Structures are given as C-alpha cells and as structure tokens.
C-alpha cells in the first residue's frame, strides 16, 4: 500500500509540474503587439523593428481600428500614441483594460503631454516613453512589461495550483477518514462478538442459543471487509490501467441471481422485496469482476432504499447493438439531478457528511463503472429525489479487452 501511495504522489507531482511547464510555455509565447498611432512613419518603423526582433505585430492608425483588432484577437502589449484624433490614448487604454486587464499598455507621448501620460499610468498603463524615442529604449520597455505580465500570470496560475493542491489534500483526508471509518465499524463489531464468545467460554456460560447468531454477524462483517478491500484493489487496478479481464462464459441471469442471494440478508433486514425477471443470457467476460459489479449496483439499490421498499431487476438481450441489458430499479431516496453526474466518482455519495444516514466508502458505483467499461460496456442512471433510481448496465456479447 505504501508503494502505491508513493506512486500516486509521484503521479500528482508530475501532473502539477506538467501544468506548470504548460503555464510557462503559454505565457512566454504570448508576444503579440498592437501599435496604434496616427503617424504612419512611426507605425511603420516601429512595426518593422519589432517584427525583426521576433514579435508578432499588428498596426492601427486610430483607436477605432485598434478596438476592432482587440475584439478579434488577444494582444500581450498595446503601444498607443497619447494624442490621436477621435478617441485618444487614455480613452483607448480604458477600453483595453475592460477587454483584458492583463494587457501591457505603453503610452507614447510628447513632452507637453507628460501629465496626461502620468494620468494614464494611474488608470492602468504599464509605462510611457517620450517621443522621439530610440527603438532599443522601446524594446527594453516592452521586455520589462512582458516580464511583469508573465510573472503576474504565473502568480495567478500558481495561486490556482496551490488551491488545487489544498483541495487534493482535503480529498485525501476525506478518503482516509471515510475508509478508516468503513474498516473500523466491522472490525469493532468482530472484536465485540469475539470478546463475548471468549468471555462466555472462559466462564463456562452456555451460548448455544446465541452462538449461531453471533457467528452469522461475524461472517457478515468479514464479508463487508472483504468487499471493501476488493473494491479498493479493483479501483487501484482500474486507475493504473491494470484491470485485466478474463474470458469466461457467463450466464448473466445466473450471475445476477447469485448476487441477489448474497444480498438477501441485507434486503430482509430492511424488509425490502427483490423481484427478478430474466432468462438465460450468455456473454463472454470476467465472471468474478462482473459479479463484483452486479453486487455493487444491487447493494446500492438496497442500501439507499426505504424500509419495506422494492428492488426490481431485469436481464434481457439487446439486438442493436448485440449485448445484454441489466436494469436495477429501486423505490429509494433518489438522487438530485445535479448529483447524478458525480455518482460514479470515487468516494462519492449524495451525502458524505459525518452524520450521513448510510454507511459506505462511495466505491461501489465507480468500481462497477470501471468493470463494465473494461468489458466494452456502459452504465448509466436515472433518478428523481424521493421517487427512486434506475441503473442500466449494457454489456457486449464478447469480451471488451
């Protein structure tokens, strides 16, 4: 288990590193520049110089043309003259900030308009350069502006990554807490029954009347532990791509009826009626894994059912495409529409709070889904809160993998 945890941590670290590198590549590659000036000579010279330096350059001779381009594509930098006919550089700056506040805006201005350039800085411009300026001076300003933009974007992305890592840690904590609880409950029950048996034996107290009941209870708890461990192992195999599928000849109706028999005690404890309809339907697949999938779906229907409710199960052939359909319907609590999509996620129940009504690690349906899909099939659910749920499994006639 320790090795698997290390592999999981390594996988998470590699994923985060890959995402970080992707951020770096994205931010460093964004060197698109828009030059806006009503002087064609300035636009032409600056455009030619920056293009030779490897920048992707677009030009506009007025703010109207610039806005049209800005709405068509993103720009990392906008270099704008301060004084232009119509909309001036400060007004254009405000429009640019509305579209993308991360855009680096550099204002070109003459000596007489320095105060206006300072006002532009207050409104979000990165810097300004005085006309006439040298090309190298402009390039230096651009490089610094792009570096600031890159660092700003990376800080935002890193903050998002940190948030995701905190969420992952919380999920891991919830998983450990949930699984620990699910192990502890049957173990404590087993310990209690064994302690009672040992004390009765030591004291010479006859226990023939209750011994059978205690042994059945211990057997049920051992079965619960066995199923939890099996589901954990199968989910680990599915996540690592190691879920191998055997090639057995299987009567699906017989398999389902076997699962119903295994879960009969659980159904009786809640006075739930389980009805089955179906005839012999043969497929090829992994008998043991499909038995786990059937157990998980049927147990789910019983567990989340109302006392004295019903579970209806049917098995039938399908012609197009050729396969077998298993439908498990219940009269239980139902699932809210917004929760249906996440029902097949690991460690998920409709209610996973500490005070939840139903026990379970939230592994049954995800494991069933992984097994069914490994056979080339699919599983889906329909439900309405308070009116029960219906799960449908479709499996092809042959093996899926």
Residue pairs with C-beta under 8 A, 6 or more apart in sequence:
4 236
7 240
12 168
16 161
16 165
19 161
20 157
20 158
20 161
23 153
23 154
23 157
23 158
24 154
27 149
27 150
27 153
27 154
28 150
30 74
30 76
30 149
31 54
31 55
31 56
31 76
31 77
31 146
32 55
32 56
32 57
32 58
32 73
32 74
32 75
32 76
32 77
33 50
33 55
33 56
33 57
33 58
33 75
33 76
33 77
33 78
33 79
33 142
34 57
34 58
34 59
34 60
34 66
34 69
34 70
34 75
34 77
34 78
34 79
35 43
35 46
35 47
35 50
35 57
35 58
35 59
35 60
35 79
36 59
36 60
36 61
36 62
36 63
36 65
36 66
36 78
36 79
36 80
36 81
36 84
36 89
36 92
37 43
37 46
37 61
37 79
37 80
37 81
37 84
37 108
38 61
38 62
38 81
38 84
38 85
39 81
40 61
42 81
42 108
42 131
43 59
43 61
45 135
46 79
46 135
46 138
47 57
47 59
49 135
49 138
49 139
50 57
50 138
50 139
50 142
51 57
53 139
55 142
58 69
58 73
58 75
60 66
60 68
60 69
62 84
62 85
62 86
62 87
63 80
63 84
63 86
63 87
63 88
63 89
63 91
63 92
63 95
64 86
64 87
66 78
66 80
66 92
67 92
67 95
69 75
70 78
70 95
70 96
70 99
71 99
74 100
75 100
75 103
76 103
76 104
76 146
76 149
77 103
77 104
77 105
77 106
77 142
77 145
77 146
78 92
78 93
78 96
78 103
78 104
78 105
78 106
79 105
79 106
79 108
79 138
79 142
80 89
80 92
80 93
80 105
80 106
80 107
80 108
81 89
81 107
81 108
81 109
82 88
82 89
82 90
82 107
82 108
82 109
82 110
82 113
82 116
82 117
82 120
82 128
83 89
83 109
83 110
83 113
84 92
87 95
89 107
89 108
89 109
89 120
90 116
90 119
90 120
90 123
93 105
93 107
93 120
93 123
93 124
93 125
94 123
94 124
96 103
96 105
97 103
97 105
97 123
97 124
101 124
102 149
102 152
102 153
104 126
104 142
104 145
104 146
104 148
104 149
105 120
105 124
105 125
105 126
106 125
106 126
106 127
106 128
106 129
106 138
106 141
106 142
106 145
107 117
107 120
107 121
107 125
107 127
107 128
107 129
108 128
108 129
108 131
108 133
109 116
109 117
109 128
109 129
109 130
109 131
110 130
110 131
111 130
114 130
117 125
117 128
118 128
120 128
121 127
121 128
126 141
126 145
126 148
127 141
127 144
127 145
129 137
129 138
129 141
171 347
174 347
174 352
175 346
175 347
178 347
178 352
178 361
178 362
179 228
179 232
179 361
181 359
182 228
182 359
182 360
182 361
183 225
183 228
185 359
186 221
186 222
186 224
186 225
187 221
187 225
189 217
189 218
189 221
190 218
190 221
190 222
193 214
193 217
193 218
194 218
196 214
197 207
197 211
197 214
199 205
200 206
200 207
201 207
207 214
216 265
220 265
227 292
227 295
228 361
228 363
230 292
231 292
231 296
231 361
231 363
231 364
231 367
232 361
232 363
234 243
234 289
234 292
234 367
234 370
234 371
235 346
235 363
235 366
235 367
235 370
237 243
237 244
238 367
238 370
238 371
238 374
243 289
243 370
243 371
243 374
244 286
244 401
245 285
245 286
245 289
245 374
245 375
245 399
245 400
245 401
246 285
246 286
246 287
246 288
246 289
247 284
247 285
247 286
247 399
248 284
248 285
248 286
248 287
249 282
249 284
250 282
250 283
250 284
250 285
250 287
250 290
251 280
251 281
251 282
252 278
252 281
252 282
252 283
252 290
252 315
252 324
252 326
252 395
253 278
253 279
253 280
253 281
253 315
254 280
255 287
255 290
255 291
255 294
256 276
256 278
256 294
256 298
256 313
256 315
256 326
257 276
258 291
259 291
259 294
259 295
259 298
260 274
260 276
260 298
260 313
262 295
263 274
263 295
263 298
263 299
263 302
264 274
266 299
266 302
266 303
267 273
267 274
267 302
267 311
270 302
270 305
270 307
270 308
270 309
271 307
271 308
272 302
272 305
272 307
272 308
272 309
272 310
272 311
273 309
273 310
273 311
274 298
274 302
274 310
274 311
274 313
275 310
275 311
275 312
275 313
276 313
276 314
276 315
277 312
277 313
277 314
277 315
278 313
278 314
278 315
278 316
279 315
281 315
281 316
281 317
281 324
282 397
283 323
283 324
283 395
283 396
283 397
283 398
284 397
284 398
284 399
285 375
285 395
285 399
285 400
286 371
286 374
286 375
286 399
289 371
289 374
290 371
290 375
290 395
292 367
292 368
292 371
293 367
293 368
293 371
293 372
293 393
294 326
294 368
296 363
296 364
296 365
296 367
296 368
297 326
297 328
297 364
297 365
297 368
297 379
297 391
297 393
298 311
298 313
298 328
299 364
300 364
300 365
300 391
301 311
301 328
301 329
301 330
301 332
301 389
301 391
302 311
302 330
303 358
303 359
303 360
304 330
304 332
304 333
304 350
304 358
304 389
305 311
305 330
305 331
305 332
305 333
305 388
306 331
306 332
306 333
309 330
309 331
309 332
309 388
310 330
310 331
311 328
311 329
311 330
311 331
312 327
312 328
312 329
312 330
313 326
313 327
313 328
313 329
314 325
314 326
314 327
315 324
315 325
315 326
316 324
316 325
317 323
317 324
317 325
318 324
318 325
318 394
321 396
322 396
322 397
323 377
323 394
323 395
323 396
323 397
324 394
324 395
324 397
325 392
325 393
325 394
326 392
326 393
326 394
326 395
327 390
327 391
327 392
327 393
328 390
328 391
328 392
328 393
329 388
329 389
329 390
329 391
330 388
330 389
330 390
331 387
331 388
332 388
332 389
333 350
333 385
333 386
334 383
334 384
334 385
334 386
334 387
334 388
334 389
335 343
335 350
335 381
335 383
335 385
335 389
336 350
336 385
339 350
340 381
340 383
342 348
343 350
343 365
343 381
344 365
344 366
344 369
344 379
345 362
345 366
346 362
346 363
346 366
347 361
347 362
347 363
348 362
348 365
348 366
349 356
349 358
349 360
349 362
351 357
351 358
352 362
368 379
368 393
369 379
372 378
372 379
372 393
372 394
372 395
373 379
373 400
374 400
374 401
375 395
375 396
375 399
375 400
375 401
376 395
376 396
376 398
376 399
376 400
376 401
377 393
377 394
377 395
377 396
377 400
378 393
378 394
379 391
379 392
379 393
379 394
380 391
380 392
381 389
381 390
381 391
381 392
382 389
382 390
382 392
383 389
383 390
